[in-house]
């Protein structure tokens, strides 16, 4: 795969108002304060991590995110493709409309790419696509953008990923008993009790050239659907192992060159078991450092492929450990750990429906990139 640069990035999350604030909170061991929603079937509260700050609608938030990513003088964008990656898309808008008008009417339905077209026209992008592949949406957005650049169809690609609160996601995950009733997010813990949903908006600008101060290089990656099950991937880890190996092959690197693995780590039973087995199939006993980021961001669903990637590459100097590392299914980082800036990173994102993706990344070191 042709290496592609993440030239710039922006993140609005429950952990911080921007990428810098989120990094400071992460390195300081500060976790976001959880709000809650009511799980209707049980009439019980469940945790939720919302983006704080000013009251903006989604279009306003996306505009601000694009401004942060493109800079004060973005220039013409007629050579730039916009990719929007999300699972929620405009579901929350539809839910608000239904509530305001007392029920659903056929005319409420909207094209899934309406937001993408609105932003394309407002900013002047060459074209706009949407991607919805569950939790791998943003990771696949990065891979698809890289392919578009390598093919010469566009000079730049802006990937925008978001996950907003919607009742269908909250109640759906709750009905599946996948949301933590305790509010303690512990991926790979033997007594983990589920995930905590998190809201996030993230964006990055991709190009074949590094630009002035690039964040990272995307060296390779691979994505594929495990069709053995309608909802999950094989718990023996074989499909995950294959996806990671193909990602390594696409980047032209060996297993022994990986300096850190960012695990998907949803803290749900089947997903954690499958990933644990897949990682052990790939690395055997020679495991590199392993980290999880969802306890600090929440599970940002379709946005996690970008929200976690940006947080990861910006904080290699001090990645947080977990206090239950000695008990975990995999040997997670126990204490804050520094990873060499030029280390090769394997980042995993495994989605509902068995869509699995792995990325190979390397942090850029200023002008030495």
Residue frames as qw, qx, qy, qz and C-alpha x, y, z in Angstrom:
[[0.000, 0.888, 0.460, 0.000, 0.00, 0.00, 0.00],
 [0.346, 0.564, -0.043, 0.749, 1.18, 3.52, -0.76],
 [0.347, -0.375, -0.536, 0.672, 1.90, 5.30, 2.56],
 [0.059, -0.744, -0.374, -0.550, -0.57, 8.12, 3.21],
 [0.250, 0.085, -0.456, 0.850, -0.10, 11.00, 5.64],
 [0.254, -0.798, -0.545, 0.047, -2.58, 12.17, 8.23],
 [0.354, 0.481, -0.049, 0.801, -1.63, 15.82, 7.80],
 [0.195, -0.294, 0.325, -0.877, -3.90, 17.30, 10.46],
 [0.384, -0.350, -0.853, -0.049, -6.53, 16.16, 12.90],
 [0.298, -0.332, 0.226, -0.866, -9.28, 17.38, 15.20],
 [0.409, -0.265, -0.872, 0.054, -11.27, 15.65, 17.93],
 [0.414, -0.373, 0.199, -0.806, -14.27, 16.70, 20.04],
 [0.607, -0.137, -0.783, -0.017, -15.04, 14.08, 22.66],
 [0.644, -0.709, -0.242, -0.158, -16.20, 13.51, 26.22],
 [0.788, -0.248, -0.147, 0.544, -12.52, 13.46, 27.20],
 [0.308, -0.443, 0.035, 0.841, -11.85, 17.02, 26.03],
 [0.378, 0.773, 0.198, -0.469, -13.06, 19.91, 23.92],
 [0.559, 0.728, -0.357, -0.174, -10.27, 19.33, 21.39],
 [0.897, 0.197, -0.358, 0.167, -7.45, 16.90, 20.66],
 [0.287, 0.488, -0.522, 0.638, -4.95, 18.70, 22.89],
 [0.500, -0.414, 0.350, -0.675, -7.33, 18.78, 25.87],
 [0.963, -0.062, -0.101, -0.242, -8.20, 15.12, 25.39],
 [0.737, 0.337, -0.465, 0.357, -4.50, 14.24, 25.33],
 [0.016, -0.497, 0.508, -0.704, -3.85, 16.18, 28.53],
 [0.751, -0.295, 0.209, -0.553, -6.72, 14.38, 30.25],
 [0.955, 0.126, -0.267, -0.028, -5.49, 11.00, 29.00],
 [0.563, 0.388, -0.515, 0.516, -1.94, 11.58, 30.19],
 [0.200, -0.431, 0.458, -0.751, -3.24, 12.88, 33.52],
 [0.130, -0.117, -0.970, 0.170, -5.26, 9.73, 34.09],
 [0.330, 0.233, 0.354, -0.844, -8.49, 11.73, 34.08],
 [0.113, 0.307, 0.898, 0.295, -11.58, 9.90, 32.85],
 [0.223, -0.298, -0.257, -0.892, -14.68, 11.73, 31.63],
 [0.323, 0.095, 0.654, -0.678, -17.68, 12.13, 33.92],
 [0.029, -0.231, -0.895, -0.381, -20.52, 9.94, 32.72],
 [0.502, -0.021, 0.074, -0.862, -24.08, 11.05, 32.20],
 [0.286, 0.095, 0.946, -0.119, -26.89, 8.53, 31.83],
 [0.492, -0.020, -0.399, -0.774, -29.99, 7.53, 29.91],
 [0.646, -0.082, 0.562, -0.509, -32.94, 5.38, 30.98],
 [0.100, 0.095, -0.937, -0.320, -33.07, 1.85, 29.62],
 [0.569, -0.121, -0.108, -0.806, -36.79, 1.58, 28.92],
 [0.733, -0.083, -0.640, -0.214, -37.26, -2.18, 29.20],
 [0.611, -0.203, -0.635, 0.427, -35.78, -2.36, 32.68],
 [0.242, -0.915, -0.149, -0.286, -36.46, 1.22, 33.78],
 [0.743, -0.497, 0.035, 0.446, -32.81, 1.39, 34.84],
 [0.128, 0.935, -0.237, -0.232, -30.13, 4.01, 34.13],
 [0.884, 0.116, 0.174, 0.418, -27.18, 3.24, 31.89],
 [0.343, -0.646, 0.146, 0.666, -24.04, 5.39, 31.46],
 [0.593, 0.686, 0.292, 0.303, -23.37, 7.60, 28.45],
 [0.474, -0.431, 0.094, 0.762, -20.40, 9.86, 27.64],
 [0.364, 0.853, 0.363, 0.093, -21.51, 13.02, 25.87],
 [0.476, 0.301, 0.029, 0.826, -19.48, 15.80, 24.28],
 [0.219, -0.718, -0.420, 0.510, -19.64, 18.87, 26.49],
 [0.262, -0.103, 0.234, 0.931, -19.27, 22.53, 25.62],
 [0.295, 0.249, -0.004, -0.922, -21.50, 24.85, 23.68],
 [0.604, 0.381, 0.645, -0.273, -24.91, 23.86, 22.37],
 [0.196, 0.451, -0.546, -0.679, -24.38, 23.22, 18.66],
 [0.892, 0.259, 0.190, -0.319, -26.37, 21.18, 16.22],
 [0.849, -0.063, 0.420, 0.313, -24.57, 18.54, 14.21],
 [0.582, 0.693, 0.177, 0.386, -24.04, 20.71, 11.13],
 [0.100, -0.950, 0.202, -0.216, -22.53, 23.47, 13.25],
 [0.718, -0.535, 0.432, 0.108, -20.28, 20.98, 15.03],
 [0.827, 0.240, 0.365, 0.355, -19.13, 19.52, 11.72],
 [0.345, 0.881, 0.026, 0.322, -18.43, 23.00, 10.35],
 [0.337, -0.872, 0.342, -0.099, -16.28, 23.81, 13.38],
 [0.832, -0.253, 0.456, 0.188, -14.47, 20.49, 13.11],
 [0.721, 0.528, 0.255, 0.368, -13.73, 21.05, 9.42],
 [0.093, 0.957, -0.116, 0.251, -12.45, 24.54, 10.20],
 [0.576, -0.696, 0.427, 0.029, -10.06, 23.18, 12.83],
 [0.841, -0.006, 0.472, 0.264, -8.80, 20.51, 10.44],
 [0.609, 0.623, 0.280, 0.404, -8.41, 22.63, 7.32],
 [0.442, -0.185, -0.086, 0.873, -7.09, 25.75, 9.03],
 [0.097, 0.660, 0.279, -0.691, -8.13, 29.39, 8.79],
 [0.393, 0.622, -0.307, -0.603, -7.44, 29.61, 5.05],
 [0.765, 0.016, 0.644, -0.003, -8.35, 26.22, 3.57],
 [0.050, 0.384, -0.609, -0.692, -8.18, 27.44, -0.01],
 [0.692, 0.185, -0.339, -0.610, -10.01, 25.66, -2.80],
 [0.543, -0.195, 0.785, -0.226, -11.24, 22.15, -2.03],
 [0.772, 0.434, -0.097, -0.453, -12.07, 21.09, -5.59],
 [0.517, 0.431, -0.740, 0.003, -9.26, 18.49, -5.41],
 [0.109, -0.233, 0.811, -0.526, -10.48, 17.08, -2.08],
 [0.546, -0.281, -0.715, -0.334, -12.90, 14.20, -1.43],
 [0.404, -0.372, 0.458, -0.699, -15.06, 14.30, 1.71],
 [0.545, -0.124, -0.825, -0.084, -15.78, 10.96, 3.39],
 [0.481, -0.430, 0.314, -0.696, -18.27, 10.89, 6.26],
 [0.498, 0.015, -0.865, 0.068, -18.08, 7.78, 8.43],
 [0.378, -0.219, 0.448, -0.780, -20.75, 7.11, 11.04],
 [0.061, -0.252, -0.966, -0.019, -23.30, 4.62, 12.28],
 [0.104, 0.577, 0.584, -0.562, -25.82, 7.21, 13.45],
 [0.212, 0.331, 0.500, 0.772, -25.72, 9.54, 10.40],
 [0.226, -0.287, -0.032, -0.930, -28.98, 11.52, 10.68],
 [0.443, -0.378, -0.812, -0.034, -30.89, 9.12, 12.97],
 [0.235, -0.397, -0.535, 0.708, -30.91, 11.56, 15.88],
 [0.171, 0.109, -0.161, -0.966, -32.38, 14.30, 13.66],
 [0.455, -0.206, -0.702, -0.508, -35.11, 11.90, 12.59],
 [0.406, -0.380, -0.769, 0.315, -35.83, 10.95, 16.20],
 [0.067, -0.307, -0.293, 0.903, -36.21, 14.61, 17.20],
 [0.308, 0.010, -0.403, -0.862, -38.55, 15.23, 14.26],
 [0.468, -0.287, -0.810, -0.206, -40.70, 12.24, 15.18],
 [0.302, -0.390, -0.649, 0.580, -40.92, 13.42, 18.80],
 [0.047, 0.234, 0.065, -0.969, -41.87, 16.94, 17.76],
 [0.453, 0.063, -0.409, -0.790, -44.59, 15.79, 15.34],
 [0.691, -0.120, 0.441, -0.560, -46.02, 12.98, 17.44],
 [0.852, 0.100, 0.513, -0.023, -44.94, 10.04, 15.34],
 [0.345, -0.262, 0.647, 0.628, -43.25, 8.92, 12.14],
 [0.613, 0.663, 0.206, -0.376, -44.51, 10.00, 8.74],
 [0.844, 0.272, 0.309, 0.344, -43.12, 8.73, 5.41],
 [0.366, 0.867, -0.004, 0.337, -42.00, 12.20, 4.40],
 [0.489, -0.826, 0.279, 0.033, -39.62, 12.24, 7.39],
 [0.884, -0.046, 0.302, 0.354, -37.27, 9.81, 5.63],
 [0.162, 0.916, -0.272, -0.245, -34.16, 11.43, 4.19],
 [0.816, 0.445, -0.329, 0.166, -31.26, 10.20, 2.04],
 [0.818, -0.464, -0.078, 0.330, -28.43, 8.89, 4.21],
 [0.611, 0.066, 0.102, 0.782, -25.97, 11.12, 2.36],
 [0.019, 0.915, 0.321, 0.242, -27.87, 14.39, 2.93],
 [0.457, -0.840, 0.093, 0.276, -25.37, 15.71, 5.45],
 [0.648, -0.162, 0.431, 0.606, -22.46, 14.81, 3.18],
 [0.356, 0.584, 0.467, 0.560, -24.02, 16.70, 0.27],
 [0.189, -0.961, -0.196, -0.043, -24.80, 19.70, 2.49],
 [0.544, -0.687, 0.245, 0.414, -21.17, 19.90, 3.63],
 [0.615, 0.147, 0.486, 0.604, -19.85, 19.34, 0.10],
 [0.214, 0.784, 0.380, 0.442, -21.81, 22.31, -1.20],
 [0.340, -0.936, -0.079, 0.055, -21.01, 24.56, 1.78],
 [0.537, -0.656, 0.368, 0.383, -17.26, 23.93, 1.65],
 [0.484, 0.738, -0.332, -0.333, -16.73, 23.19, -2.05],
 [0.547, -0.312, 0.767, 0.121, -15.44, 19.61, -1.85],
 [0.212, 0.282, -0.727, -0.589, -14.98, 17.77, -5.12],
 [0.647, -0.183, -0.637, -0.377, -17.29, 14.97, -4.03],
 [0.392, -0.386, 0.578, -0.603, -18.71, 13.40, -0.87],
 [0.616, -0.046, -0.768, -0.166, -19.25, 9.79, 0.19],
 [0.599, -0.505, 0.347, -0.515, -20.72, 8.18, 3.30],
 [0.496, 0.189, -0.844, 0.072, -19.59, 4.97, 4.97],
 [0.652, -0.396, 0.310, -0.568, -21.52, 2.94, 7.53],
 [0.728, 0.148, -0.669, 0.008, -19.84, -0.35, 8.44],
 [0.743, -0.605, -0.286, 0.032, -20.64, -0.29, 12.18],
 [0.554, -0.777, 0.108, 0.278, -17.61, 0.16, 14.45],
 [0.657, -0.097, 0.400, 0.632, -15.17, 0.03, 11.51],
 [0.371, 0.862, 0.341, 0.053, -16.75, 2.96, 9.64],
 [0.029, -0.962, 0.229, 0.146, -13.97, 5.49, 10.28],
 [0.545, -0.415, 0.654, 0.321, -11.17, 2.92, 9.91],
 [0.596, 0.396, 0.633, 0.296, -12.63, 1.95, 6.55],
 [0.223, 0.963, 0.135, -0.064, -12.91, 5.66, 5.72],
 [0.267, -0.781, 0.476, 0.304, -9.15, 5.99, 6.20],
 [0.559, -0.090, 0.755, 0.332, -8.47, 2.91, 4.06],
 [0.493, 0.675, 0.532, 0.136, -10.88, 3.99, 1.34],
 [0.065, 0.979, -0.063, -0.184, -9.42, 7.50, 1.33],
 [0.415, -0.565, 0.610, 0.370, -5.93, 6.04, 0.99],
 [0.580, 0.242, 0.718, 0.300, -7.05, 4.03, -2.03],
 [0.340, 0.886, 0.316, 0.000, -8.58, 7.10, -3.67],
 [0.121, -0.903, 0.317, 0.265, -5.32, 9.02, -3.20],
 [0.519, -0.319, 0.714, 0.345, -3.15, 6.16, -4.45],
 [0.559, 0.472, 0.647, 0.216, -5.32, 5.86, -7.58],
 [0.254, -0.035, 0.236, 0.937, -4.81, 9.55, -8.35],
 [0.033, -0.670, -0.673, -0.312, -8.54, 10.36, -8.32],
 [0.257, -0.945, -0.145, -0.142, -8.07, 13.09, -5.70],
 [0.396, 0.575, -0.430, 0.573, -5.16, 15.08, -4.31],
 [0.098, -0.237, 0.653, -0.712, -6.56, 15.18, -0.77],
 [0.517, -0.410, -0.702, -0.269, -9.21, 13.35, 1.25],
 [0.226, -0.356, 0.465, -0.778, -10.90, 14.66, 4.37],
 [0.481, -0.274, -0.832, -0.043, -12.34, 11.92, 6.58],
 [0.328, -0.346, 0.286, -0.831, -14.97, 13.16, 9.03],
 [0.463, -0.214, -0.860, 0.004, -16.35, 10.68, 11.57],
 [0.300, -0.319, 0.329, -0.837, -19.01, 11.25, 14.18],
 [0.374, -0.326, -0.868, 0.003, -21.23, 9.39, 16.59],
 [0.259, -0.322, 0.144, -0.899, -24.13, 11.25, 18.17],
 [0.255, 0.057, 0.838, -0.479, -26.58, 10.11, 20.86],
 [0.526, -0.044, -0.470, -0.707, -29.60, 8.33, 19.42],
 [0.700, -0.210, 0.425, -0.534, -32.32, 6.42, 21.22],
 [0.931, 0.241, -0.180, -0.208, -32.14, 3.56, 18.73],
 [0.548, 0.449, -0.625, 0.329, -28.46, 2.96, 19.56],
 [0.197, -0.399, 0.623, -0.644, -28.86, 3.42, 23.30],
 [0.777, -0.073, 0.321, -0.537, -31.95, 1.25, 23.61],
 [0.872, 0.339, -0.321, -0.147, -30.70, -1.30, 21.07],
 [0.419, 0.425, -0.705, 0.384, -27.38, -1.91, 22.80],
 [0.370, -0.302, 0.572, -0.667, -29.21, -1.91, 26.12],
 [0.880, 0.050, 0.060, -0.469, -31.72, -4.52, 24.95],
 [0.815, 0.344, -0.460, 0.078, -28.81, -6.72, 23.86],
 [0.761, -0.642, 0.014, 0.093, -27.41, -6.39, 27.41],
 [0.751, 0.330, -0.060, 0.569, -24.19, -4.95, 26.02],
 [0.029, 0.757, -0.147, 0.637, -24.10, -1.73, 28.08],
 [0.412, 0.065, -0.710, 0.566, -22.36, -1.80, 31.45],
 [0.454, -0.744, -0.426, -0.243, -24.86, -1.54, 34.33],
 [0.661, -0.509, -0.223, 0.504, -22.00, -0.81, 36.74],
 [0.169, 0.985, -0.023, 0.026, -20.64, 2.09, 34.69],
 [0.459, -0.656, 0.533, 0.274, -17.11, 0.67, 35.05],
 [0.752, 0.607, -0.193, -0.170, -15.51, 0.19, 31.62],
 [0.488, -0.565, 0.661, 0.078, -13.04, -2.74, 31.84],
 [0.770, 0.469, -0.350, -0.253, -12.11, -4.33, 28.49],
 [0.653, 0.311, -0.679, 0.125, -10.67, -7.84, 28.84],
 [0.283, -0.359, 0.668, -0.588, -11.42, -8.05, 32.57],
 [0.133, -0.101, -0.985, -0.039, -12.79, -11.50, 33.54],
 [0.017, 0.569, 0.736, -0.366, -15.79, -9.77, 35.16],
 [0.035, 0.076, -0.257, -0.963, -16.37, -7.07, 32.53],
 [0.281, 0.490, 0.760, -0.321, -20.04, -6.23, 32.18],
 [0.435, 0.731, 0.499, 0.167, -20.27, -4.36, 28.90],
 [0.426, 0.279, 0.156, 0.847, -19.46, -1.16, 27.06],
 [0.027, -0.717, -0.341, 0.607, -20.20, 2.51, 27.64],
 [0.478, 0.674, 0.407, 0.389, -21.36, 4.45, 24.59],
 [0.329, -0.554, -0.012, 0.765, -19.53, 7.70, 23.84],
 [0.427, 0.872, 0.234, -0.051, -20.20, 10.66, 21.60],
 [0.496, -0.449, 0.334, 0.664, -17.41, 11.97, 19.39],
 [0.552, 0.829, 0.060, -0.067, -16.61, 14.07, 16.33],
 [0.580, -0.475, 0.443, 0.492, -13.25, 13.57, 14.61],
 [0.638, 0.767, 0.039, -0.060, -11.63, 14.63, 11.34],
 [0.563, -0.462, 0.442, 0.524, -8.32, 14.25, 9.54],
 [0.508, 0.775, -0.182, -0.329, -6.87, 15.43, 6.25],
 [0.833, -0.095, 0.477, 0.264, -5.15, 12.74, 4.16],
 [0.452, 0.833, -0.241, -0.207, -2.58, 13.32, 1.43],
 [0.936, 0.202, -0.108, 0.267, 0.36, 11.58, -0.26],
 [0.403, 0.512, -0.321, 0.687, 2.69, 14.35, 0.93],
 [0.457, -0.314, -0.655, 0.513, 3.39, 15.04, 4.63],
 [0.141, -0.893, -0.266, -0.335, 2.55, 18.74, 4.72],
 [0.040, 0.772, -0.345, 0.532, 3.98, 21.10, 7.35],
 [0.224, -0.382, 0.742, -0.502, 3.46, 19.12, 10.56],
 [0.679, -0.065, -0.610, -0.403, 1.96, 15.69, 9.84],
 [0.687, -0.456, 0.342, -0.450, 0.47, 13.63, 12.65],
 [0.672, -0.196, 0.714, -0.009, 1.11, 10.12, 11.35],
 [0.321, 0.340, -0.703, -0.537, 1.60, 7.86, 8.37],
 [0.866, 0.086, 0.337, -0.360, -0.91, 5.19, 7.43],
 [0.083, -0.507, 0.799, 0.311, 1.44, 2.49, 6.17],
 [0.298, -0.012, -0.891, -0.344, -1.10, -0.22, 5.51],
 [0.481, 0.017, 0.531, -0.697, -4.34, -1.80, 6.57],
 [0.227, -0.076, -0.896, -0.375, -6.93, -4.39, 5.75],
 [0.507, 0.049, 0.393, -0.765, -10.68, -4.81, 6.20],
 [0.342, -0.006, -0.856, -0.387, -12.93, -7.79, 5.61],
 [0.690, -0.241, 0.110, -0.673, -16.29, -9.23, 6.67],
 [0.079, -0.128, 0.977, -0.152, -16.49, -12.49, 8.59],
 [0.590, -0.047, -0.339, -0.732, -19.59, -14.11, 7.09],
 [0.341, -0.030, -0.930, 0.131, -19.67, -17.06, 9.52],
 [0.139, -0.531, -0.712, 0.438, -22.22, -15.23, 11.72],
 [0.109, 0.788, 0.442, 0.414, -24.78, -12.47, 11.17],
 [0.293, -0.940, -0.086, -0.154, -23.68, -10.38, 14.16],
 [0.496, -0.770, 0.384, 0.119, -20.23, -11.34, 15.45],
 [0.463, 0.623, -0.626, -0.074, -16.88, -12.67, 14.34],
 [0.868, -0.041, -0.493, 0.045, -15.47, -16.12, 15.07],
 [0.559, -0.795, 0.170, -0.166, -14.58, -16.41, 18.74],
 [0.917, -0.126, 0.110, 0.362, -11.58, -18.60, 17.96],
 [0.211, -0.812, 0.199, 0.506, -9.92, -15.45, 16.65],
 [0.656, 0.080, 0.575, 0.483, -9.07, -16.92, 13.26],
 [0.356, 0.789, 0.376, 0.331, -10.68, -14.17, 11.19],
 [0.219, -0.970, 0.075, 0.068, -9.17, -11.41, 13.34],
 [0.650, -0.425, 0.467, 0.424, -5.76, -13.08, 13.08],
 [0.593, 0.379, 0.528, 0.475, -6.10, -13.17, 9.28],
 [0.141, 0.946, 0.225, 0.185, -7.16, -9.49, 9.08],
 [0.394, -0.858, 0.248, 0.218, -4.16, -8.40, 11.19],
 [0.674, -0.170, 0.544, 0.471, -1.77, -10.50, 9.09],
 [0.477, 0.622, 0.465, 0.411, -3.15, -9.00, 5.88],
 [0.074, -0.996, -0.048, -0.005, -2.75, -5.51, 7.32],
 [0.548, -0.628, 0.417, 0.362, 0.90, -6.26, 8.11],
 [0.650, 0.171, 0.578, 0.463, 1.41, -7.68, 4.63],
 [0.317, 0.854, 0.337, 0.238, -0.10, -4.59, 3.00],
 [0.187, -0.967, 0.165, 0.048, 2.36, -2.40, 4.92],
 [0.720, 0.506, -0.407, 0.245, 5.32, -4.67, 4.14],
 [0.163, -0.629, 0.589, -0.481, 6.25, -5.15, 7.81],
 [0.545, -0.001, -0.833, 0.095, 6.84, -8.18, 10.03],
 [0.631, -0.644, -0.417, -0.118, 5.15, -9.11, 13.29],
 [0.698, -0.324, -0.259, 0.583, 8.34, -8.44, 15.22],
 [0.276, 0.273, 0.062, 0.919, 8.42, -4.81, 14.06],
 [0.352, -0.711, -0.398, -0.461, 5.17, -3.89, 15.85],
 [0.243, 0.246, -0.535, 0.771, 5.91, -1.74, 18.90],
 [0.286, 0.118, 0.554, -0.773, 2.34, -1.43, 20.22],
 [0.124, -0.365, -0.834, -0.395, -1.11, -2.88, 19.62],
 [0.344, -0.010, 0.242, -0.907, -4.14, -0.66, 20.20],
 [0.063, 0.226, 0.972, -0.003, -6.85, -3.20, 20.96],
 [0.289, -0.444, -0.480, -0.699, -10.50, -2.72, 20.01],
 [0.229, -0.089, -0.754, 0.609, -11.56, -3.85, 23.49],
 [0.365, -0.456, -0.335, -0.739, -15.30, -3.32, 23.76],
 [0.200, -0.184, 0.736, -0.620, -15.60, -5.16, 27.12],
 [0.828, 0.063, 0.016, -0.557, -18.33, -7.37, 25.67],
 [0.791, -0.264, 0.550, -0.048, -18.00, -11.12, 26.04],
 [0.857, 0.367, 0.325, 0.159, -17.77, -12.42, 22.47],
 [0.420, 0.876, -0.127, 0.198, -15.74, -9.52, 21.08],
 [0.272, -0.797, 0.525, -0.124, -13.09, -9.56, 23.80],
 [0.817, -0.169, 0.550, 0.042, -12.72, -13.35, 23.55],
 [0.779, 0.566, 0.207, 0.171, -12.35, -13.22, 19.77],
 [0.248, 0.905, -0.273, 0.213, -9.76, -10.45, 19.91],
 [0.535, -0.638, 0.548, -0.077, -7.83, -12.14, 22.73],
 [0.862, 0.052, 0.490, 0.120, -7.63, -15.35, 20.71],
 [0.642, 0.738, 0.087, 0.190, -6.72, -13.53, 17.51],
 [0.014, -0.910, 0.387, -0.151, -3.90, -11.55, 19.13],
 [0.634, -0.468, 0.616, -0.005, -2.44, -14.70, 20.68],
 [0.859, 0.345, 0.356, 0.131, -2.66, -16.51, 17.34],
 [0.468, 0.853, -0.083, 0.214, -0.71, -13.70, 15.69],
 [0.030, 0.823, -0.468, 0.321, 1.95, -12.96, 18.31],
 [0.774, -0.045, -0.597, 0.206, 2.14, -16.18, 20.33],
 [0.627, -0.606, -0.319, 0.370, 3.98, -15.50, 23.58],
 [0.452, -0.056, 0.060, 0.888, 5.99, -12.59, 22.15],
 [0.034, 0.847, 0.521, 0.097, 3.34, -9.96, 22.78],
 [0.274, 0.366, -0.070, 0.887, 4.22, -6.28, 22.29],
 [0.075, 0.191, 0.498, -0.843, 2.72, -3.68, 24.67],
 [0.086, -0.497, -0.782, -0.366, -1.09, -3.69, 24.50],
 [0.047, 0.145, 0.341, -0.928, -3.34, -0.72, 25.23],
 [0.033, 0.635, 0.754, 0.165, -7.05, 0.11, 25.28],
 [0.087, 0.096, -0.015, 0.991, -8.58, 3.58, 24.86],
 [0.342, -0.514, -0.597, -0.512, -12.34, 3.07, 25.18],
 [0.462, -0.569, -0.562, 0.382, -12.33, 3.51, 28.99],
 [0.249, -0.381, -0.076, 0.887, -11.29, 7.14, 28.30],
 [0.158, 0.072, -0.397, -0.901, -13.48, 7.91, 25.27],
 [0.692, 0.250, 0.459, -0.498, -16.34, 5.48, 25.57],
 [0.494, 0.158, 0.762, 0.388, -17.19, 3.31, 22.60],
 [0.205, 0.551, -0.063, -0.807, -17.63, 5.88, 19.87],
 [0.737, 0.412, 0.518, -0.136, -18.95, 3.24, 17.45],
 [0.704, 0.617, 0.242, 0.254, -18.52, 4.40, 13.84],
 [0.118, 0.951, -0.209, 0.193, -16.14, 7.18, 14.90],
 [0.749, -0.591, 0.273, 0.124, -13.74, 5.01, 16.93],
 [0.846, 0.247, 0.198, 0.430, -11.49, 4.25, 13.95],
 [0.346, 0.672, -0.025, 0.654, -10.52, 7.92, 13.85],
 [0.428, -0.827, 0.089, -0.353, -11.14, 9.17, 17.41],
 [0.862, -0.447, 0.195, 0.139, -8.93, 6.44, 18.87],
 [0.778, 0.334, 0.092, 0.523, -6.33, 6.72, 16.11],
 [0.143, 0.805, -0.074, 0.571, -5.86, 10.45, 16.69],
 [0.593, -0.748, 0.184, -0.235, -5.71, 10.02, 20.47],
 [0.947, -0.150, 0.132, 0.252, -3.22, 7.17, 20.08],
 [0.695, 0.414, 0.031, 0.587, -0.70, 8.83, 17.76],
 [0.000, -0.814, 0.086, -0.574, -0.76, 12.09, 19.73],
 [0.572, -0.684, 0.282, -0.353, -0.04, 10.43, 23.09],
 [0.892, 0.169, -0.389, 0.156, 2.65, 7.80, 22.56],
 [0.221, 0.532, -0.533, 0.620, 4.83, 9.57, 25.13],
 [0.184, -0.103, 0.743, -0.636, 2.44, 8.55, 27.91],
 [0.568, -0.187, -0.608, -0.522, -0.24, 5.96, 27.28],
 [0.537, -0.436, 0.391, -0.607, -2.40, 5.08, 30.28],
 [0.225, 0.086, -0.968, 0.065, -2.40, 1.72, 32.01],
 [0.666, -0.411, -0.306, -0.542, -5.30, -0.07, 33.66],
 [0.326, -0.534, 0.615, -0.480, -5.42, -1.08, 37.32],
 [0.880, -0.057, 0.373, -0.289, -6.68, -4.58, 36.55],
 [0.478, 0.631, -0.568, -0.227, -3.91, -5.53, 34.11],
 [0.114, -0.356, 0.915, -0.154, -2.78, -8.52, 36.20],
 [0.535, 0.200, 0.736, -0.364, -6.25, -10.08, 35.90],
 [0.535, 0.554, -0.127, -0.625, -6.95, -9.29, 32.24],
 [0.921, 0.261, 0.288, -0.030, -7.37, -11.86, 29.47],
 [0.692, 0.545, -0.067, 0.468, -4.43, -10.18, 27.73],
 [0.596, -0.388, -0.216, 0.669, -1.39, -8.56, 29.43],
 [0.151, 0.908, 0.241, 0.309, -2.49, -4.93, 29.15],
 [0.313, 0.470, -0.313, 0.764, -0.29, -1.98, 30.09],
 [0.522, -0.568, -0.585, 0.251, -0.43, -1.63, 33.87],
 [0.323, -0.657, -0.119, 0.671, 1.35, 1.73, 34.30],
 [0.359, 0.892, -0.028, -0.274, 1.62, 4.85, 32.11],
 [0.781, -0.068, 0.453, 0.425, 3.96, 3.79, 29.31],
 [0.167, 0.776, -0.284, -0.537, 6.08, 5.65, 26.78],
 [0.830, 0.300, 0.431, 0.186, 6.29, 4.20, 23.28],
 [0.401, -0.276, 0.376, 0.788, 9.11, 5.28, 20.95],
 [0.337, 0.603, 0.063, -0.721, 7.86, 7.96, 18.58],
 [0.382, 0.449, -0.608, -0.532, 8.84, 6.02, 15.47],
 [0.375, -0.026, 0.913, -0.160, 7.30, 2.72, 16.60],
 [0.332, -0.094, -0.701, -0.625, 5.02, 0.83, 14.26],
 [0.406, 0.035, 0.559, -0.722, 1.48, 0.67, 15.63],
 [0.187, -0.223, -0.888, -0.357, -1.19, -1.94, 14.96],
 [0.332, 0.060, 0.352, -0.873, -4.66, -0.52, 15.64],
 [0.026, -0.232, -0.958, -0.164, -7.70, -2.82, 15.71],
 [0.439, 0.129, 0.155, -0.876, -11.34, -2.01, 15.02],
 [0.060, -0.107, -0.976, -0.181, -13.83, -4.86, 14.94],
 [0.371, -0.033, -0.001, -0.928, -17.49, -4.19, 14.20],
 [0.605, 0.209, 0.605, -0.474, -20.96, -5.55, 14.75],
 [0.789, 0.537, 0.026, -0.299, -21.79, -7.86, 11.89],
 [0.883, -0.113, 0.322, 0.323, -18.25, -9.24, 11.74],
 [0.511, 0.800, -0.049, 0.311, -16.65, -6.40, 9.78],
 [0.729, -0.553, 0.058, 0.399, -13.04, -6.36, 11.00],
 [0.469, 0.819, -0.093, 0.317, -10.31, -3.82, 10.20],
 [0.708, -0.516, 0.027, 0.481, -6.70, -3.31, 11.26],
 [0.327, 0.929, -0.089, 0.148, -4.44, -0.34, 10.51],
 [0.780, -0.143, -0.061, 0.607, -0.64, -0.05, 10.53],
 [0.026, 0.979, 0.086, 0.185, 0.44, 3.44, 11.62],
 [0.682, -0.066, -0.191, 0.702, 3.59, 5.35, 12.47],
 [0.174, -0.905, -0.210, 0.327, 3.81, 8.65, 14.31],
 [0.544, 0.666, 0.014, 0.509, 5.49, 11.41, 12.30],
 [0.571, -0.544, -0.160, 0.594, 8.32, 13.36, 13.92],
 [0.014, 0.833, -0.016, -0.553, 7.93, 16.85, 12.52],
 [0.406, 0.756, -0.360, -0.366, 10.16, 17.60, 9.59],
 [0.166, -0.410, 0.889, 0.115, 11.77, 14.17, 9.88],
 [0.732, 0.268, 0.526, -0.339, 8.60, 12.49, 8.65]]
